[in-house]
Amino acid sequence: MTVPVQNKSDSALQLRATDVTVEETLPRVVRVEAGKGWAATLPQLWEYRETLLFLAWREMKVRYRQTFFGAAWAVAQPLLLMLVFVAFAGILNLGSGGVPYPIFAFTALVPWTFLSQTVTTGTGSVVKDSSLVSKVYFPRLIMPVAATLALLPDFLIGLCVLVLMMVYYGTYPPSPELLPLIIPFALLLVATGLGTGTLLSALNVMYRDVRVAVPLLVQLWLFASPIAYSSDLVPDQWQLVYALNPMASVVDGFRWILLGAATAPTLGEVSVSTGVAALLLIGGVAYFRRTERVFADVI
């Protein structure tokens, strides 16, 4: 039987049309990979900024959900520690550089509370959201960063209470020439807390006993920082070594700027503290980026 040429052409055209239809209905395969190197870190955080802000907002809401005092807990911790330090200062006769001791201690406790909470919440940030890590892709670095952002309102509330105490004790206002310097000291505080929290969050995924060691680390860090005492107690030849603790420069800087304390951190001490904070931040992010590829497998 002879098939007309026209039918053959029609069949070929129909086959080609069918082929095109099949190709167009094939699902697209999109491969999602984490960016490599430092160049991809900030662009990825910016690309997923909505996720970052959502996680930070969720952290803020969860912290005070179904609480009686609510955001007042942001002030309760430094105030209670201040009362404890006031009692011990009277017993041990701790000096405060001519500043009333309650505000001397509270000025240090405001940045210290931010640091301790940043380290604690940042350490558990990745493990706490293990279901998200194993099911959804986004830059994992968002988690410790979101934990830090969520604590900034508490830090601002503490500063507001500090201003009220300054008015009460007659140390307000601070020197207008020194006040802008509070910004670099605040950035030093954030870099120290974020770097430490990021490093410990990655270690906590790999080794779960890190979460047991963090409270001890924070407690030792408290007594190693000039919170309850003045850094004047440290001999001059050890001041640079003492500055290896970035919180020493942060606390001395806050007291110098806000209270007009005589003891001001020297340029060398601030440089040492800044270098340590930069190493913590860069090293923490580098280790986090190197290990985040296996988080979903070991978490």
DOKEFI-392319 format. One record per atom (N, C-alpha, C): x, y, z. Coordinates in steps of 0.2 Angstrom, whole numbers, plus 5000, padded with zeros to 4 digits. Example, Ala and Ser with C-alpha at 12.3 -4.5 7.8 and 13.67 -1.06 7.14 Angstrom:
506649725039 506249785039 506649845039 506449895035 506849955036 506450005039 
//
This chain:
500449945000 500050005000 500450065000 500350114995 500750174995 500450224999 500850255003 500650315008 500750385004 500350425004 500450485000 500950525004 501350565000 501850605002 501650655007 501050685006 500750735010 500650705017 500350645017 500250615024 500950605028 501450585024 502150585027 502350645030 502250705026 502450765029 502050785035 501450775034 501050785040 501250755046 501350685045 501650645051 502250675054 502750695050 503350715052 503250785056 502850825053 502650885056 502350875063 501850825063 501550815070 502050785075 502550745072 503050715077 503450765080 503750815075 504150865078 503750915083 503150925081 502750965086 502650925093 502550865092 502550825099 503150825103 503750825099 504450825102 504450895106 504250945103 504351015106 503951015112 503350985112 502850985117 503150955123 503450895122 503750855127 504350885130 504750925126 505350955129 505151015134 504551045131 504351105135 504051085142 503751025142 503451005149 503950975153 504650965152 505050935156 505250985162 505250955168 505351005174 506051035174 506151095176 506851125176 507151105182 507751095182 508151065187 508651125189 508551155196 508951205198 509351185204 510051195203 510451165208 510651225213 510551215219 510651265224 511351245228 511851295228 512451285231 512651345235 512951325241 513251385245 513751415241 513851485242 514351525238 515051505242 515551505238 516251495240 516651555241 516951555247 517451615248 517151665252 517551715254 517251775258 516851825253 517051815247 516651865242 515951855242 515751785243 514951775243 514651785250 514951795255 514651805262 514151855262 514451915261 513951975262 513451985257 513551965250 513051965245 512451915247 512651855249 512151805251 511751835257 512051865262 511651885268 511151945265 511351985260 510952035258 510352005253 510551955250 510051925246 509551885250 509651865256 509251835260 509051875266 509051945265 508951985270 508251985273 507751965269 507051955272 507051895277 507351845275 507451785280 507751805286 508351845285 508651865291 508251905296 507851955293 507451995297 506851955300 506651905296 506051865299 506351825305 506951795305 507151755310 507351795316 507551855315 507751905321 507051925324 506551935320 505851955323 505551895327 505651835324 505351775327 505751765334 506351775334 506751765340 506551815346 506451885344 506251935348 505551915351 505051885347 504351875349 504451815354 504851765352 504851695356 505151715363 505651755363 505951765370 505451795375 504951835373 504551865379 503851835378 503751785374 503051755373 502851725380 502251745382 501951715388 502351725394 502651785395 503051805400 502651865404 502751865411 502351915414 502651985414 503351985414 503652055414 503852075407 503852025402 503952045395 504652075395 504752135391 505352165390 505752185396 505452195402 505752215408 506352165410 506252105407 506852065409 507552085406 507452125400 508052155397 508452205402 508052225407 508352275412 508452235419 508052185420 508152145427 508752115428 509052085423 509752055424 510252095426 510452155422 510952195424 510852235431 510152245432 510052275439 510152235444 509952165444 510052125449 510752105450 511152105445 511852095445 512252155449 511952215447 512252275450 512152275458 511552255460 511452245467 511852205470 512052145467 512452095470 513152125470 513452165465 514052195465 514152245470 513552285471 513552335476 513752315483 513352255485 513452225491 514252195492 514552165487 515152145487 515652205487 515552255484 515952315484 516052345490 515452345494 515552365501 515952325506 515952265504 516352215509 517052215507 517152215500 517852215498 518152285497 517852335498 518052405497 518352415490 517952395485 518152405478 518052475476 518552505473 518552575471 518152585464 517852645463 517552655457 517752725454 518352745455 518652805452 518252865453 517952875459 517552935460 516852945458 516652885454 515952885452 515552845457 514952865458 514452815462 514452745460 514652695464 514752625462 514152595459 513452615460 512952585457 512952595449 513052655447 513052675440 513752655437 514252655441 514952625439 514852555437 514452515440 514352445439 513852435433 513352475433 512752465428 513052485421 513452535421 513752555414 514152495411 514452455415 514852405412 514352345411 513852335415 513352275414 512952285408 512752345406 512352355400 512752315394 513352335392 513652295386 513852225388 513952215394 514152145396 513552095395 512952125397 512352085396 512252065389 512352115385 512252105377 512752055375 513352055377 513852005375 513651935377 513551925384 513351865386 512751835383 512251865382 511651845378 511751825371 512251865368 512351855361 512751785360 513251775365 513651715365 513151655366 512751665371 512351605373 511851585368 511451635365 510951625360 511251605354 511851635352 512151625346 512451545345 512651525351 512951455351 512351405350 511751415352 511251365351 510851385345 510951435341 510551455336 510451405330 510951375328 510951325323 510551255325 510751235331 510451175333 509751175335 509551235337 508851255339 508451245333 508651265327 508251265321 508451205316 508651155319 508851095315 508351075310 507751075311 507251065306 507351105299 507451165300 507551215295 508251195291 508751185295 509351165292 509351105287 508951055289 508950995286 508450995280 508051045280 507451045275 507451095270 507751155272 507651215268 508351245267 508551265261 509151305260 509151375261 509551405265 509751475265 510451475269 510751535268 511451535271 511351525279 511751475281 511651465288 511951515293 512351555290 512651615294 512051665296 511551655293 510951705295 510751685302 510851625305 510551605311 510951645317 511651645317 511951675323 511851755322 511851775316 511751845314 511051875317 510551835315 509851845318 509851845325 510151805328 510151795336 510451865339 510951885335 511351955338 510852015336 510552015331 510052075329 509452075334 509252015336 508652015340 508852035347 509452045349 509652065356 509752145356 509752175350 509952245350 509352285353 508752275352 508252315356 508352305364 508552245366 508652245374 509252285375 509752295371 510352335372 510152405373 509752425368 509452495368 509052515374 508652465376 508252475382 508752485388 509252445389 509752455394 510052525394 510252545388 510552615388 510052665390 509452655388 508952705391 508852705398 508852655401 508852645409 509552675412 510052665408 510752695410 510652775410 510352805405 510252875405 509852905411 509352865412 508952885418 509352885425 509852835425 510252825431 510752885431 510952905425 511452955425 511153025427 510553035425 510153095427 510053095435 509953035438 509853025445 510453045449 511053015446 511653025450 512053085448 511753125443 512053195441 512653185437 512753135433 513253125428 513053135421 512453165420 512153175414 512153255412 512353275406 512453235400 513253215400 513353175396 514053155394 514353215390 515053205390 515453255386 515253255378 514953305375 514753305368 515353285364 515953305366 516553285361 516753215361 516553185367 516753105368 516153065365 515553095365 514953045364 514953015357 515253045352 515253005346 515652945346 516152945351 516652885351 516252825354 515652825356 515352765358 515152725353 515152745347 514952705341 515552655339 516152675339 516652615338 516752565344 516552595350 516652545355 516052495355 515452525353 514852475352 514952425346 515252445341 515452405335 515952355338 516452375342 516852325345 516552275349 516052295353 515652245357 515252195352 514952225347 514552185342 514952135339 515552155337 516052105333 516252055338 516452065344 516652015349 516051965350 515451995351 514951945353 514751905346 514651935341 514551895335 515051845333 515651865333 516251825331 516251755336 516151775342 516151715347 515551675346 514951705346 514351665345 514351625338 514651655333 514651615326 515151555327 515751565330 516251505331 515951455335 515551475341 515351425345 514751385342 514351425338 513751385335 513951335330 514451345326 514751295322 515051235326 515451255331 515651195336 515151155339 514551195341 514051155344 513751105340 513651115333 513451075329 513851005328 514551015328 514950965328 515050925335 515050965340 515250935347 514750965352 514250925354 513650945357 513850965365 514450945367 514650965374 514851035374 514851075369 515051145369 514451185373 513851165372 513351195375 513351195383 513651135385 513851135392 514351175395 514851185391 515451225392 515351305392 514851325388 514651395387 514551435393 514051405397 513951445404 514551455408 514951405408 515651415412 516051465409 516151465402 516551515398 516251585400 515551595400 515351665401 515451685408 515351635413 515551655420 516251675421 516751635418 517451655419 517551725415 517251735409 517351795406 517151855410 516551845413 516351905418 516851925423 517151875426 517651895431 518251915428 518451895422 519051925419 518951985416 518352015416 518252085413 518152135419 518252195418 518252245423 517552265424 517052225426 516352235427 516252265434 516452225439 516352235446 516952275449 517452285446 518052325448 518352365442 518752405444 519052455439 519752415436 519852435430 520452405427 521052435430 520952485434 521552515438 521952465442 521552415444 521852365449 522352325445 522352325438 522852285434 523452325434 524052295435 524752335435 524852365428 525152415427 525252445420 525652405415 526052365418 526452325413 526052265410 525452255413 525052205411 524352225407 524352295406 523752325403 523652295396 524152295392 524152265385 523952195385 524152155390 523952085390 523252085392 523052125397 522352125399 521852145393 522152185388 521752205383 521652155378 521952095379 521752035374 521052015375 520752035381 520052025382 519752095379 519352085374 519052145371 518552185375 518252145380 517752175384 518152225389 518752225390 519152265395 519152335391 519252345385 519252405381 518552435381 518052385379 517352405379 517052435385 517152405391 516952435397 517252495399 517952495398 518352565400 518052615395 517952605389 517752655384 517052675386 516552635388 515952655390 515952705396 516352685401 516352725407 516752785406 517252785402 517552855400 517152895396 516752875392 516352915387 515752945391 515352895394 514752915397 514752945404 515252915408 515352945415 515852995416 516353005411 516853045412 517353015417 517452945417 517952915421 518652935419 519052935424 519752955423 520152905419 519952845420 520352785417 520052785410 520452795405 520252785398 520652735394 520452695390 520852645386 521352685382 521952665382 522452695377 522352665370 522652705366 522652685359 522952615358 523452595361 523752525361 523252475363 522952485369 522452435372 521852425367 521652485364 521052475359 521252445353 521852455351 522152415345 522152345346 522452325352 522452255354 521852225354 521352255357 520652225358 520352225351 520452275347 520152275340 520452215336 521052205337 521352145333 521052075335 520952065342 520752005344 519951995342 519552055342 518952045340 518852035333 519352065329 519352045322 519551975320 519951945324 520151875323 519551835325 519251845331 518651815332 518151815327 517951865324 517451875319 517651835313 518251855310 518451825304 518551745305 518951725310 518951655312 518351615313 517851655316 517251615317 516851605311 516851665307 516451655301 516851605296 517451605296 517851555291 517651485293 517751475300 517551405302 516851385301 516451435302 515751415301 515551405293 515851445289 515751435282 516051365280 516651345283 516951285281 516551225283 516251225289 515851165291 515151165290 514851225287 514151225286 513851175281 514351155276 514151105271 513951035274 514151025280 513950955283 513450965289 513151025290 512751035295 512150995295 511850985289 511250945288 511350875289 511950845288 512150775289 512250755296 512550805300 512750785307 512250815312 511850865311 511450895316 510850855319 
//
